[in-house]
């Protein structure tokens, strides 16, 4: 995949990403998380996603909040 930055196209800079760590995941809006994951799943070598957060953390200011229950 080519990545457009400024006026030139460059190789996708995150194509070798295998692990994604999302810290403070309760602050991440659903739309942003979906955008990030779709790009990495389709263009990187993503094998594992680790979500970190605090259940007492403030919610996202954007619509939707990533909530994980284990």
PDB file of N, CA, C and O in Angstrom:
ATOM      1  N   UNK A   1       0.851  -1.184   0.000  1.00  0.00           N
ATOM      2  CA  UNK A   1       0.000   0.000   0.000  1.00  0.00           C
ATOM      3  C   UNK A   1       0.884   1.230   0.000  1.00  0.00           C
ATOM      4  O   UNK A   1       1.903   1.279   0.689  1.00  0.00           O
ATOM      5  N   UNK A   2       0.488   2.215  -0.773  1.00  0.00           N
ATOM      6  CA  UNK A   2       1.201   3.484  -0.753  1.00  0.00           C
ATOM      7  C   UNK A   2       0.452   4.454   0.150  1.00  0.00           C
ATOM      8  O   UNK A   2      -0.778   4.483   0.178  1.00  0.00           O
ATOM      9  N   UNK A   3       1.199   5.223   0.862  1.00  0.00           N
ATOM     10  CA  UNK A   3       0.674   6.154   1.842  1.00  0.00           C
ATOM     11  C   UNK A   3       0.927   7.557   1.332  1.00  0.00           C
ATOM     12  O   UNK A   3       2.066   7.899   1.013  1.00  0.00           O
ATOM     13  N   UNK A   4      -0.104   8.374   1.247  1.00  0.00           N
ATOM     14  CA  UNK A   4       0.065   9.736   0.763  1.00  0.00           C
ATOM     15  C   UNK A   4       0.357  10.653   1.933  1.00  0.00           C
ATOM     16  O   UNK A   4      -0.428  10.770   2.874  1.00  0.00           O
ATOM     17  N   UNK A   5       1.491  11.289   1.849  1.00  0.00           N
ATOM     18  CA  UNK A   5       1.876  12.255   2.876  1.00  0.00           C
ATOM     19  C   UNK A   5       2.423  13.469   2.138  1.00  0.00           C
ATOM     20  O   UNK A   5       3.336  13.346   1.321  1.00  0.00           O
ATOM     21  N   UNK A   6       1.876  14.616   2.419  1.00  0.00           N
ATOM     22  CA  UNK A   6       2.199  15.824   1.671  1.00  0.00           C
ATOM     23  C   UNK A   6       1.817  15.596   0.216  1.00  0.00           C
ATOM     24  O   UNK A   6       0.683  15.215  -0.073  1.00  0.00           O
ATOM     25  N   UNK A   7       2.747  15.823  -0.698  1.00  0.00           N
ATOM     26  CA  UNK A   7       2.433  15.659  -2.118  1.00  0.00           C
ATOM     27  C   UNK A   7       3.091  14.427  -2.719  1.00  0.00           C
ATOM     28  O   UNK A   7       2.982  14.196  -3.923  1.00  0.00           O
ATOM     29  N   UNK A   8       3.773  13.629  -1.898  1.00  0.00           N
ATOM     30  CA  UNK A   8       4.441  12.448  -2.436  1.00  0.00           C
ATOM     31  C   UNK A   8       3.856  11.184  -1.816  1.00  0.00           C
ATOM     32  O   UNK A   8       3.340  11.204  -0.699  1.00  0.00           O
ATOM     33  N   UNK A   9       3.946  10.091  -2.556  1.00  0.00           N
ATOM     34  CA  UNK A   9       3.479   8.813  -2.046  1.00  0.00           C
ATOM     35  C   UNK A   9       4.669   8.043  -1.507  1.00  0.00           C
ATOM     36  O   UNK A   9       5.732   8.006  -2.127  1.00  0.00           O
ATOM     37  N   UNK A  10       4.486   7.436  -0.361  1.00  0.00           N
ATOM     38  CA  UNK A  10       5.542   6.672   0.296  1.00  0.00           C
ATOM     39  C   UNK A  10       4.977   5.328   0.713  1.00  0.00           C
ATOM     40  O   UNK A  10       3.760   5.173   0.806  1.00  0.00           O
ATOM     41  N   UNK A  11       5.845   4.348   0.968  1.00  0.00           N
ATOM     42  CA  UNK A  11       5.340   3.066   1.466  1.00  0.00           C
ATOM     43  C   UNK A  11       4.623   3.257   2.804  1.00  0.00           C
ATOM     44  O   UNK A  11       4.963   4.155   3.575  1.00  0.00           O
ATOM     45  N   UNK A  12       3.630   2.407   3.072  1.00  0.00           N
ATOM     46  CA  UNK A  12       2.891   2.468   4.332  1.00  0.00           C
ATOM     47  C   UNK A  12       3.874   2.270   5.492  1.00  0.00           C
ATOM     48  O   UNK A  12       4.528   1.229   5.554  1.00  0.00           O
ATOM     49  N   UNK A  13       3.997   3.232   6.409  1.00  0.00           N
ATOM     50  CA  UNK A  13       5.042   3.178   7.433  1.00  0.00           C
ATOM     51  C   UNK A  13       4.810   2.130   8.527  1.00  0.00           C
ATOM     52  O   UNK A  13       5.726   1.841   9.297  1.00  0.00           O
ATOM     53  N   UNK A  14       3.623   1.566   8.609  1.00  0.00           N
ATOM     54  CA  UNK A  14       3.327   0.635   9.697  1.00  0.00           C
ATOM     55  C   UNK A  14       3.072  -0.779   9.201  1.00  0.00           C
ATOM     56  O   UNK A  14       2.395  -1.553   9.877  1.00  0.00           O
ATOM     57  N   UNK A  15       3.596  -1.128   8.042  1.00  0.00           N
ATOM     58  CA  UNK A  15       3.310  -2.439   7.467  1.00  0.00           C
ATOM     59  C   UNK A  15       3.899  -3.587   8.274  1.00  0.00           C
ATOM     60  O   UNK A  15       3.438  -4.720   8.135  1.00  0.00           O
ATOM     61  N   UNK A  16       4.902  -3.336   9.111  1.00  0.00           N
ATOM     62  CA  UNK A  16       5.509  -4.395   9.914  1.00  0.00           C
ATOM     63  C   UNK A  16       4.926  -4.497  11.331  1.00  0.00           C
ATOM     64  O   UNK A  16       5.438  -5.259  12.151  1.00  0.00           O
ATOM     65  N   UNK A  17       3.881  -3.751  11.621  1.00  0.00           N
ATOM     66  CA  UNK A  17       3.256  -3.795  12.943  1.00  0.00           C
ATOM     67  C   UNK A  17       2.598  -5.158  13.148  1.00  0.00           C
ATOM     68  O   UNK A  17       1.773  -5.582  12.340  1.00  0.00           O
ATOM     69  N   UNK A  18       2.967  -5.840  14.232  1.00  0.00           N
ATOM     70  CA  UNK A  18       2.356  -7.130  14.547  1.00  0.00           C
ATOM     71  C   UNK A  18       1.540  -7.071  15.829  1.00  0.00           C
ATOM     72  O   UNK A  18       0.617  -7.863  16.022  1.00  0.00           O
ATOM     73  N   UNK A  19       1.884  -6.121  16.714  1.00  0.00           N
ATOM     74  CA  UNK A  19       1.161  -5.979  17.978  1.00  0.00           C
ATOM     75  C   UNK A  19       0.727  -4.528  18.137  1.00  0.00           C
ATOM     76  O   UNK A  19       1.532  -3.609  17.981  1.00  0.00           O
ATOM     77  N   UNK A  20      -0.542  -4.329  18.446  1.00  0.00           N
ATOM     78  CA  UNK A  20      -1.080  -3.000  18.710  1.00  0.00           C
ATOM     79  C   UNK A  20      -1.483  -2.941  20.167  1.00  0.00           C
ATOM     80  O   UNK A  20      -2.264  -3.773  20.630  1.00  0.00           O
ATOM     81  N   UNK A  21      -0.957  -1.959  20.904  1.00  0.00           N
ATOM     82  CA  UNK A  21      -1.334  -1.750  22.298  1.00  0.00           C
ATOM     83  C   UNK A  21      -2.131  -0.455  22.363  1.00  0.00           C
ATOM     84  O   UNK A  21      -1.642   0.607  21.977  1.00  0.00           O
ATOM     85  N   UNK A  22      -3.369  -0.551  22.855  1.00  0.00           N
ATOM     86  CA  UNK A  22      -4.230   0.617  22.999  1.00  0.00           C
ATOM     87  C   UNK A  22      -4.343   0.911  24.485  1.00  0.00           C
ATOM     88  O   UNK A  22      -5.040   0.204  25.213  1.00  0.00           O
ATOM     89  N   UNK A  23      -3.657   1.954  24.935  1.00  0.00           N
ATOM     90  CA  UNK A  23      -3.690   2.349  26.344  1.00  0.00           C
ATOM     91  C   UNK A  23      -4.839   3.329  26.544  1.00  0.00           C
ATOM     92  O   UNK A  23      -5.189   4.086  25.638  1.00  0.00           O
ATOM     93  N   UNK A  24      -5.414   3.307  27.730  1.00  0.00           N
ATOM     94  CA  UNK A  24      -6.560   4.168  28.047  1.00  0.00           C
ATOM     95  C   UNK A  24      -7.671   3.961  27.017  1.00  0.00           C
ATOM     96  O   UNK A  24      -8.221   4.925  26.484  1.00  0.00           O
ATOM     97  N   UNK A  25      -7.993   2.703  26.744  1.00  0.00           N
ATOM     98  CA  UNK A  25      -8.927   2.380  25.665  1.00  0.00           C
ATOM     99  C   UNK A  25     -10.328   2.944  25.890  1.00  0.00           C
ATOM    100  O   UNK A  25     -11.084   3.105  24.931  1.00  0.00           O
ATOM    101  N   UNK A  26     -10.688   3.248  27.135  1.00  0.00           N
ATOM    102  CA  UNK A  26     -12.026   3.809  27.349  1.00  0.00           C
ATOM    103  C   UNK A  26     -12.139   5.233  26.808  1.00  0.00           C
ATOM    104  O   UNK A  26     -13.245   5.745  26.636  1.00  0.00           O
ATOM    105  N   UNK A  27     -11.008   5.870  26.541  1.00  0.00           N
ATOM    106  CA  UNK A  27     -11.027   7.224  25.994  1.00  0.00           C
ATOM    107  C   UNK A  27     -11.113   7.236  24.472  1.00  0.00           C
ATOM    108  O   UNK A  27     -11.300   8.295  23.872  1.00  0.00           O
ATOM    109  N   UNK A  28     -10.981   6.084  23.849  1.00  0.00           N
ATOM    110  CA  UNK A  28     -10.982   5.992  22.395  1.00  0.00           C
ATOM    111  C   UNK A  28     -12.420   5.904  21.892  1.00  0.00           C
ATOM    112  O   UNK A  28     -13.196   5.063  22.346  1.00  0.00           O
ATOM    113  N   UNK A  29     -12.761   6.768  20.962  1.00  0.00           N
ATOM    114  CA  UNK A  29     -14.079   6.706  20.344  1.00  0.00           C
ATOM    115  C   UNK A  29     -14.164   5.517  19.401  1.00  0.00           C
ATOM    116  O   UNK A  29     -13.155   5.097  18.835  1.00  0.00           O
ATOM    117  N   UNK A  30     -15.342   4.985  19.235  1.00  0.00           N
ATOM    118  CA  UNK A  30     -15.551   3.800  18.400  1.00  0.00           C
ATOM    119  C   UNK A  30     -15.144   4.069  16.951  1.00  0.00           C
ATOM    120  O   UNK A  30     -14.544   3.200  16.317  1.00  0.00           O
ATOM    121  N   UNK A  31     -15.451   5.236  16.418  1.00  0.00           N
ATOM    122  CA  UNK A  31     -15.115   5.548  15.024  1.00  0.00           C
ATOM    123  C   UNK A  31     -13.602   5.566  14.816  1.00  0.00           C
ATOM    124  O   UNK A  31     -13.110   5.050  13.812  1.00  0.00           O
ATOM    125  N   UNK A  32     -12.866   6.151  15.751  1.00  0.00           N
ATOM    126  CA  UNK A  32     -11.407   6.186  15.629  1.00  0.00           C
ATOM    127  C   UNK A  32     -10.808   4.796  15.733  1.00  0.00           C
ATOM    128  O   UNK A  32      -9.885   4.461  14.990  1.00  0.00           O
ATOM    129  N   UNK A  33     -11.320   3.986  16.642  1.00  0.00           N
ATOM    130  CA  UNK A  33     -10.803   2.631  16.792  1.00  0.00           C
ATOM    131  C   UNK A  33     -11.091   1.811  15.540  1.00  0.00           C
ATOM    132  O   UNK A  33     -10.226   1.065  15.081  1.00  0.00           O
ATOM    133  N   UNK A  34     -12.286   1.938  14.984  1.00  0.00           N
ATOM    134  CA  UNK A  34     -12.636   1.200  13.766  1.00  0.00           C
ATOM    135  C   UNK A  34     -11.731   1.614  12.613  1.00  0.00           C
ATOM    136  O   UNK A  34     -11.281   0.763  11.846  1.00  0.00           O
ATOM    137  N   UNK A  35     -11.461   2.898  12.482  1.00  0.00           N
ATOM    138  CA  UNK A  35     -10.583   3.400  11.418  1.00  0.00           C
ATOM    139  C   UNK A  35      -9.173   2.839  11.584  1.00  0.00           C
ATOM    140  O   UNK A  35      -8.591   2.342  10.619  1.00  0.00           O
ATOM    141  N   UNK A  36      -8.624   2.911  12.778  1.00  0.00           N
ATOM    142  CA  UNK A  36      -7.280   2.408  13.039  1.00  0.00           C
ATOM    143  C   UNK A  36      -7.178   0.918  12.775  1.00  0.00           C
ATOM    144  O   UNK A  36      -6.245   0.468  12.110  1.00  0.00           O
ATOM    145  N   UNK A  37      -8.126   0.149  13.287  1.00  0.00           N
ATOM    146  CA  UNK A  37      -8.084  -1.302  13.107  1.00  0.00           C
ATOM    147  C   UNK A  37      -8.252  -1.704  11.651  1.00  0.00           C
ATOM    148  O   UNK A  37      -7.574  -2.620  11.185  1.00  0.00           O
ATOM    149  N   UNK A  38      -9.134  -1.041  10.930  1.00  0.00           N
ATOM    150  CA  UNK A  38      -9.334  -1.412   9.527  1.00  0.00           C
ATOM    151  C   UNK A  38      -8.078  -1.160   8.706  1.00  0.00           C
ATOM    152  O   UNK A  38      -7.744  -1.958   7.829  1.00  0.00           O
ATOM    153  N   UNK A  39      -7.382  -0.071   8.974  1.00  0.00           N
ATOM    154  CA  UNK A  39      -6.135   0.204   8.246  1.00  0.00           C
ATOM    155  C   UNK A  39      -5.077  -0.841   8.585  1.00  0.00           C
ATOM    156  O   UNK A  39      -4.415  -1.363   7.688  1.00  0.00           O
ATOM    157  N   UNK A  40      -4.911  -1.152   9.872  1.00  0.00           N
ATOM    158  CA  UNK A  40      -3.868  -2.099  10.257  1.00  0.00           C
ATOM    159  C   UNK A  40      -4.195  -3.527   9.854  1.00  0.00           C
ATOM    160  O   UNK A  40      -3.303  -4.273   9.449  1.00  0.00           O
ATOM    161  N   UNK A  41      -5.452  -3.917   9.958  1.00  0.00           N
ATOM    162  CA  UNK A  41      -5.824  -5.285   9.577  1.00  0.00           C
ATOM    163  C   UNK A  41      -5.616  -5.498   8.075  1.00  0.00           C
ATOM    164  O   UNK A  41      -5.187  -6.572   7.653  1.00  0.00           O
ATOM    165  N   UNK A  42      -5.915  -4.496   7.285  1.00  0.00           N
ATOM    166  CA  UNK A  42      -5.810  -4.633   5.835  1.00  0.00           C
ATOM    167  C   UNK A  42      -4.415  -4.364   5.278  1.00  0.00           C
ATOM    168  O   UNK A  42      -4.112  -4.788   4.163  1.00  0.00           O
ATOM    169  N   UNK A  43      -3.556  -3.667   6.032  1.00  0.00           N
ATOM    170  CA  UNK A  43      -2.284  -3.238   5.452  1.00  0.00           C
ATOM    171  C   UNK A  43      -1.055  -3.581   6.283  1.00  0.00           C
ATOM    172  O   UNK A  43       0.064  -3.260   5.882  1.00  0.00           O
ATOM    173  N   UNK A  44      -1.233  -4.210   7.406  1.00  0.00           N
ATOM    174  CA  UNK A  44      -0.094  -4.559   8.253  1.00  0.00           C
ATOM    175  C   UNK A  44      -0.145  -6.052   8.566  1.00  0.00           C
ATOM    176  O   UNK A  44      -1.020  -6.771   8.084  1.00  0.00           O
ATOM    177  N   UNK A  45       0.786  -6.496   9.363  1.00  0.00           N
ATOM    178  CA  UNK A  45       0.867  -7.910   9.743  1.00  0.00           C
ATOM    179  C   UNK A  45       0.341  -8.090  11.164  1.00  0.00           C
ATOM    180  O   UNK A  45       0.924  -8.835  11.952  1.00  0.00           O
ATOM    181  N   UNK A  46      -0.745  -7.419  11.490  1.00  0.00           N
ATOM    182  CA  UNK A  46      -1.303  -7.395  12.832  1.00  0.00           C
ATOM    183  C   UNK A  46      -1.694  -8.792  13.295  1.00  0.00           C
ATOM    184  O   UNK A  46      -2.485  -9.472  12.641  1.00  0.00           O
ATOM    185  N   UNK A  47      -1.139  -9.215  14.422  1.00  0.00           N
ATOM    186  CA  UNK A  47      -1.415 -10.529  14.986  1.00  0.00           C
ATOM    187  C   UNK A  47      -2.105 -10.459  16.338  1.00  0.00           C
ATOM    188  O   UNK A  47      -2.825 -11.381  16.721  1.00  0.00           O
ATOM    189  N   UNK A  48      -1.886  -9.369  17.062  1.00  0.00           N
ATOM    190  CA  UNK A  48      -2.405  -9.285  18.424  1.00  0.00           C
ATOM    191  C   UNK A  48      -2.756  -7.842  18.749  1.00  0.00           C
ATOM    192  O   UNK A  48      -2.061  -6.910  18.345  1.00  0.00           O
ATOM    193  N   UNK A  49      -3.854  -7.675  19.491  1.00  0.00           N
ATOM    194  CA  UNK A  49      -4.272  -6.363  19.978  1.00  0.00           C
ATOM    195  C   UNK A  49      -4.411  -6.464  21.487  1.00  0.00           C
ATOM    196  O   UNK A  49      -5.066  -7.373  21.996  1.00  0.00           O
ATOM    197  N   UNK A  50      -3.797  -5.531  22.200  1.00  0.00           N
ATOM    198  CA  UNK A  50      -3.856  -5.510  23.655  1.00  0.00           C
ATOM    199  C   UNK A  50      -4.535  -4.205  24.073  1.00  0.00           C
ATOM    200  O   UNK A  50      -4.068  -3.115  23.742  1.00  0.00           O
ATOM    201  N   UNK A  51      -5.642  -4.335  24.804  1.00  0.00           N
ATOM    202  CA  UNK A  51      -6.366  -3.169  25.301  1.00  0.00           C
ATOM    203  C   UNK A  51      -6.045  -2.986  26.775  1.00  0.00           C
ATOM    204  O   UNK A  51      -6.175  -3.919  27.567  1.00  0.00           O
ATOM    205  N   UNK A  52      -5.625  -1.782  27.138  1.00  0.00           N
ATOM    206  CA  UNK A  52      -5.349  -1.438  28.525  1.00  0.00           C
ATOM    207  C   UNK A  52      -6.266  -0.303  28.929  1.00  0.00           C
ATOM    208  O   UNK A  52      -6.566   0.577  28.122  1.00  0.00           O
ATOM    209  N   UNK A  53      -6.706  -0.319  30.161  1.00  0.00           N
ATOM    210  CA  UNK A  53      -7.560   0.770  30.597  1.00  0.00           C
ATOM    211  C   UNK A  53      -8.031   0.573  32.017  1.00  0.00           C
ATOM    212  O   UNK A  53      -7.722  -0.422  32.672  1.00  0.00           O
ATOM    213  N   UNK A  54      -8.767   1.525  32.459  1.00  0.00           N
ATOM    214  CA  UNK A  54      -9.277   1.560  33.818  1.00  0.00           C
ATOM    215  C   UNK A  54     -10.796   1.673  33.724  1.00  0.00           C
ATOM    216  O   UNK A  54     -11.308   2.577  33.063  1.00  0.00           O
ATOM    217  N   UNK A  55     -11.513   0.776  34.369  1.00  0.00           N
ATOM    218  CA  UNK A  55     -12.977   0.822  34.280  1.00  0.00           C
ATOM    219  C   UNK A  55     -13.556   2.081  34.915  1.00  0.00           C
ATOM    220  O   UNK A  55     -14.717   2.413  34.679  1.00  0.00           O
ATOM    221  N   UNK A  56     -12.764   2.782  35.712  1.00  0.00           N
ATOM    222  CA  UNK A  56     -13.227   4.029  36.323  1.00  0.00           C
ATOM    223  C   UNK A  56     -12.772   5.257  35.543  1.00  0.00           C
ATOM    224  O   UNK A  56     -12.994   6.388  35.976  1.00  0.00           O
ATOM    225  N   UNK A  57     -12.135   5.038  34.394  1.00  0.00           N
ATOM    226  CA  UNK A  57     -11.655   6.131  33.546  1.00  0.00           C
ATOM    227  C   UNK A  57     -12.830   6.911  32.978  1.00  0.00           C
ATOM    228  O   UNK A  57     -13.911   6.357  32.778  1.00  0.00           O
ATOM    229  N   UNK A  58     -12.620   8.188  32.721  1.00  0.00           N
ATOM    230  CA  UNK A  58     -13.650   9.002  32.083  1.00  0.00           C
ATOM    231  C   UNK A  58     -13.958   8.453  30.703  1.00  0.00           C
ATOM    232  O   UNK A  58     -13.065   7.904  30.056  1.00  0.00           O
ATOM    233  N   UNK A  59     -15.190   8.580  30.228  1.00  0.00           N
ATOM    234  CA  UNK A  59     -15.539   8.085  28.895  1.00  0.00           C
ATOM    235  C   UNK A  59     -14.982   8.997  27.799  1.00  0.00           C
ATOM    236  O   UNK A  59     -14.531  10.113  28.059  1.00  0.00           O
ATOM    237  N   UNK A  60     -15.026   8.499  26.601  1.00  0.00           N
ATOM    238  CA  UNK A  60     -14.593   9.253  25.434  1.00  0.00           C
ATOM    239  C   UNK A  60     -15.469  10.483  25.254  1.00  0.00           C
ATOM    240  O   UNK A  60     -16.650  10.466  25.603  1.00  0.00           O
ATOM    241  N   UNK A  61     -14.897  11.541  24.713  1.00  0.00           N
ATOM    242  CA  UNK A  61     -15.700  12.734  24.431  1.00  0.00           C
ATOM    243  C   UNK A  61     -16.375  12.617  23.072  1.00  0.00           C
ATOM    244  O   UNK A  61     -17.244  13.421  22.732  1.00  0.00           O
ATOM    245  N   UNK A  62     -15.972  11.612  22.294  1.00  0.00           N
ATOM    246  CA  UNK A  62     -16.598  11.352  21.008  1.00  0.00           C
ATOM    247  C   UNK A  62     -17.750  10.382  21.188  1.00  0.00           C
ATOM    248  O   UNK A  62     -17.822   9.682  22.198  1.00  0.00           O
ATOM    249  N   UNK A  63     -18.660  10.333  20.210  1.00  0.00           N
ATOM    250  CA  UNK A  63     -19.751   9.358  20.313  1.00  0.00           C
ATOM    251  C   UNK A  63     -19.217   7.933  20.376  1.00  0.00           C
ATOM    252  O   UNK A  63     -18.313   7.560  19.629  1.00  0.00           O
ATOM    253  N   UNK A  64     -19.777   7.165  21.259  1.00  0.00           N
ATOM    254  CA  UNK A  64     -19.371   5.774  21.408  1.00  0.00           C
ATOM    255  C   UNK A  64     -18.133   5.650  22.280  1.00  0.00           C
ATOM    256  O   UNK A  64     -17.229   6.483  22.213  1.00  0.00           O
ATOM    257  N   UNK A  65     -18.099   4.636  23.072  1.00  0.00           N
ATOM    258  CA  UNK A  65     -16.971   4.376  23.938  1.00  0.00           C
ATOM    259  C   UNK A  65     -16.647   2.897  23.853  1.00  0.00           C
ATOM    260  O   UNK A  65     -17.542   2.054  23.915  1.00  0.00           O
ATOM    261  N   UNK A  66     -15.375   2.583  23.711  1.00  0.00           N
ATOM    262  CA  UNK A  66     -14.945   1.195  23.695  1.00  0.00           C
ATOM    263  C   UNK A  66     -15.028   0.686  25.129  1.00  0.00           C
ATOM    264  O   UNK A  66     -14.342   1.197  26.014  1.00  0.00           O
ATOM    265  N   UNK A  67     -15.862  -0.313  25.355  1.00  0.00           N
ATOM    266  CA  UNK A  67     -16.007  -0.889  26.684  1.00  0.00           C
ATOM    267  C   UNK A  67     -15.733  -2.383  26.590  1.00  0.00           C
ATOM    268  O   UNK A  67     -16.379  -3.103  25.829  1.00  0.00           O
ATOM    269  N   UNK A  68     -14.779  -2.822  27.363  1.00  0.00           N
ATOM    270  CA  UNK A  68     -14.425  -4.234  27.373  1.00  0.00           C
ATOM    271  C   UNK A  68     -14.727  -4.798  28.756  1.00  0.00           C
ATOM    272  O   UNK A  68     -14.381  -4.191  29.769  1.00  0.00           O
ATOM    273  N   UNK A  69     -15.354  -5.929  28.794  1.00  0.00           N
ATOM    274  CA  UNK A  69     -15.689  -6.568  30.056  1.00  0.00           C
ATOM    275  C   UNK A  69     -15.111  -7.975  30.040  1.00  0.00           C
ATOM    276  O   UNK A  69     -15.352  -8.747  29.112  1.00  0.00           O
ATOM    277  N   UNK A  70     -14.364  -8.290  31.051  1.00  0.00           N
ATOM    278  CA  UNK A  70     -13.774  -9.633  31.157  1.00  0.00           C
ATOM    279  C   UNK A  70     -14.099 -10.247  32.489  1.00  0.00           C
ATOM    280  O   UNK A  70     -13.689 -11.375  32.765  1.00  0.00           O
TER     281      UNK A  70
END
